[in-house]
Every structure is written in C-alpha cells, then in structure tokens.
Amino acid sequence: MDGCILMRRYQEERERWLLVTSIVDKHVETQTADTTAHILSAYIRLSGWLATIQIQRDGLQMDWNIFANGSWNKDDGHYLALDSDVPTDQVHALAVIVDKAESQPPAAVFLLLQPTGVAKGQFYRIGTLYATLESLGIEGRDYNALGKLKNEPWLQFESKNELGVYTLVIY
C-alpha cells in the first residue's frame, strides 16, 4: 500500500483520466495516537472492475505477454511495472483509471494484486499495469466491458454486485 497508484509519467495529465475505482473504507492503526507515528497495520477496501490475468516474460525476457479475457496477447499495448519478483504468473488486475482522451487509444491503468492466502478477497499490491483495451481483447472504447471480462476460476473477491463491480481489500 505504500506505493504510488498512478504511474508517474501520467500524473501531469490528470484531467485526461477518469477514476473508475471507489474507496469503500480504510483503516490505519498506529503505535500511538499520533498519526505520523509508526504504522502497525493498514488496509484499504476498494470496489471496481477486477480481472484475472496471467503474465509471462517473452522469449527475450524484455517484455511481457498477457493472458486476459480468454486469450494471450503479445502486442505492444501494455506496460507492466512490478514492485518486486512475482511468485506466480496468475495475478488479479483492478482497473483504477481509464483514459478519456479521444486522441489516444482507449486504455486503463490497473493495480496488480496477489492474494494474501489468509482470507478470500484480501490482496497485496505487486505492481501496476497500463493496458490498451485492445490488448485485453476489448474492441472500441467500451470501458464498461472491463466489468465483463472472462475471468479464470481462481478469481478471488469479497463481494460482487449485479454490474460486475467487485469489492476487495488491499493490505
């Protein structure tokens, strides 16, 4: 939770991006009543479009191939920034912002998440993903299709509503 959600190169262009994730609640426990004191534990509960993806290094170990929406995509329409080595190729991607600029390819920025293994719907952040909708198997500018992606059976979440919006917790 201690990392930047938006990729740095896009922070200057905030008006072009639309937030598609909501904060449901959050909790921070500090060592003392001082809010700047040592943090003992923290979580944030978010709701948004969640997808299962698989990531795999390409043959040259330079780029990543992504399995999303039922197929592998090897185009240049995505960029991964991992916080550290990932213990598995199966990750969850939570859409955070989408690109509203008509002059740009339709795209979204995701938090990449790994289940904690403690309880269903609890995750650690492991990185970020910038992806065009095309690289996720979505045609056109239909951002609502992010809530209708074909997910794998290992999808985890706390709850899901009728619009395809998932709730989860990040520690």
DODRENVEX-290690 format. One record per residue (C-alpha): residue number from 1; chain; x, y, z. Coordinates in steps of 0.001 Angstrom, whole numbers, padded with zeros to 6 digits. Layout:
BEGIN
   num   cadena        c1        c2        c3
   NUM        A         X         Y         Z
...
//
This chain:
BEGIN
   num   cadena        c1        c2        c3
     1        A    000000    000000    000000
     2        A    002958    002342    000287
     3        A    003432    002854   -003455
     4        A    002091    005361   -005928
     5        A   -001137    004192   -007605
     6        A   -000751    006295   -010746
     7        A    002277    005749   -012907
     8        A    004487    008814   -012598
     9        A    004542    009744   -016272
    10        A    000770    010257   -016279
    11        A    000416    012418   -013168
    12        A    000814    015642   -015158
    13        A   -002187    014747   -017328
    14        A   -004747    014073   -014590
    15        A   -007665    015727   -016374
    16        A   -007409    013142   -019140
    17        A   -008024    010231   -016760
    18        A   -011282    009074   -015150
    19        A   -011271    007273   -011784
    20        A   -013245    004005   -012016
    21        A   -012459    002551   -008569
    22        A   -014125    003658   -005334
    23        A   -012761    003622   -001795
    24        A   -015260    001748    000371
    25        A   -013335    002166    003623
    26        A   -009838    002269    005047
    27        A   -008105    001674    008355
    28        A   -004692    002648    009702
    29        A   -003500    001530    013133
    30        A   -000542    003469    014519
    31        A    001648    002784    017528
    32        A    000334    005914    019289
    33        A   -002462    008444    018790
    34        A   -000019    010488    016679
    35        A   -000997    009991    013022
    36        A    002652    010346    011977
    37        A    003741    007521    014308
    38        A    004890    004052    013306
    39        A    002130    002209    011386
    40        A    001286   -001192    012859
    41        A   -001267   -002265    010252
    42        A   -003391   -000806    007481
    43        A   -005834   -001759    004773
    44        A   -007941   -000132    002094
    45        A   -011189   -001648    000797
    46        A   -011888   -000808   -002847
    47        A   -014645   -001560   -005312
    48        A   -014177   -001669   -009062
    49        A   -013688   -003832   -012126
    50        A   -011485   -006818   -011290
    51        A   -009966   -009267   -013752
    52        A   -007743   -012317   -013665
    53        A   -004688   -012121   -015886
    54        A   -001608   -014228   -016406
    55        A    001721   -012601   -017110
    56        A    004655   -014265   -018826
    57        A    008018   -012924   -019990
    58        A    008513   -013080   -023738
    59        A    011314   -015167   -025237
    60        A    013846   -012333   -024979
    61        A    012870   -011542   -021364
    62        A    012320   -007925   -022431
    63        A    008545   -007628   -022481
    64        A    005515   -009317   -021003
    65        A    002825   -011365   -022685
    66        A   -000598   -011120   -021070
    67        A   -003374   -013705   -020937
    68        A   -006632   -011809   -020442
    69        A   -010235   -012280   -021464
    70        A   -009578   -015846   -022625
    71        A   -006533   -015372   -024883
    72        A   -002831   -014470   -024970
    73        A   -001901   -011030   -026259
    74        A    001628   -010283   -027363
    75        A    001229   -006754   -028750
    76        A    002823   -003552   -027508
    77        A   -000389   -002249   -025956
    78        A    000618   -002825   -022354
    79        A    003318   -001925   -019851
    80        A    003940   -003642   -016504
    81        A    005744   -002100   -013540
    82        A    006263   -004752   -010865
    83        A    007183   -003836   -007296
    84        A    009328   -006988   -006959
    85        A    009550   -010536   -008256
    86        A    006117   -012095   -008577
    87        A    005750   -015586   -007048
    88        A    003196   -016714   -009660
    89        A    002052   -015795   -013154
    90        A   -001589   -015650   -012015
    91        A   -002476   -012157   -010808
    92        A   -005559   -010022   -010300
    93        A   -005869   -006641   -012032
    94        A   -008097   -003909   -010579
    95        A   -008927   -001103   -013037
    96        A   -008215    002230   -011290
    97        A   -008345    004858   -014046
    98        A   -009298    004954   -017733
    99        A   -008065    007293   -020461
   100        A   -010803    009692   -021630
   101        A   -008700    011335   -024373
   102        A   -010305    010670   -027764
   103        A   -006922    011296   -029418
   104        A   -005385    008298   -027617
   105        A   -006092    004581   -027850
   106        A   -008645    003549   -025202
   107        A   -006626    002370   -022194
   108        A   -006730    001778   -018450
   109        A   -004278    001654   -015551
   110        A   -004625   -001258   -013137
   111        A   -003285   -002240   -009744
   112        A   -001761   -005709   -009963
   113        A   -002666   -007766   -006915
   114        A   -001643   -011057   -005325
   115        A   -003942   -012863   -002842
   116        A   -002632   -012888    000748
   117        A   -003693   -016500    001245
   118        A   -005258   -015527    004584
   119        A   -008837   -014820    003503
   120        A   -010647   -014684    000177
   121        A   -010677   -011163   -001263
   122        A   -007566   -009983    000612
   123        A   -004600   -008890   -001508
   124        A   -001130   -007394   -001571
   125        A   -000228   -004905   -004273
   126        A    002507   -006245   -006558
   127        A    002636   -003580   -009275
   128        A    000772   -001619   -011921
   129        A   -000313   -002324   -015480
   130        A   -001048    000145   -018274
   131        A   -003049   -001633   -020989
   132        A   -004983   -000614   -024062
   133        A   -008444   -002131   -024238
   134        A   -007374   -003910   -027424
   135        A   -004541   -005671   -025563
   136        A   -007207   -007033   -023188
   137        A   -009371   -008331   -026032
   138        A   -011880   -005445   -025922
   139        A   -012850   -003671   -029135
   140        A   -013621    000045   -029300
   141        A   -013981    002436   -026356
   142        A   -016401    000365   -024268
   143        A   -014890    000817   -020802
   144        A   -017873   -000982   -019249
   145        A   -016520   -004126   -020924
   146        A   -013816   -004103   -018219
   147        A   -016544   -005376   -015895
   148        A   -017410   -008215   -018281
   149        A   -014005   -009765   -018967
   150        A   -013799   -013555   -018972
   151        A   -012170   -014467   -015658
   152        A   -010409   -017645   -014610
   153        A   -011777   -019945   -011855
   154        A   -009113   -018699   -009410
   155        A   -010717   -015218   -009248
   156        A   -010995   -014011   -005624
   157        A   -013034   -011154   -004157
   158        A   -015079   -010226   -001089
   159        A   -018287   -009481   -002966
   160        A   -019650   -008697   -006440
   161        A   -022705   -006684   -007466
   162        A   -025008   -007114   -010475
   163        A   -022992   -004567   -012515
   164        A   -019800   -006638   -012315
   165        A   -018206   -004413   -009658
   166        A   -016077   -006319   -007139
   167        A   -015107   -005386   -003589
   168        A   -011700   -006392   -002209
   169        A   -009178   -005432    000480
   170        A   -005530   -004476   -000047
   171        A   -003092   -004801    002880
//
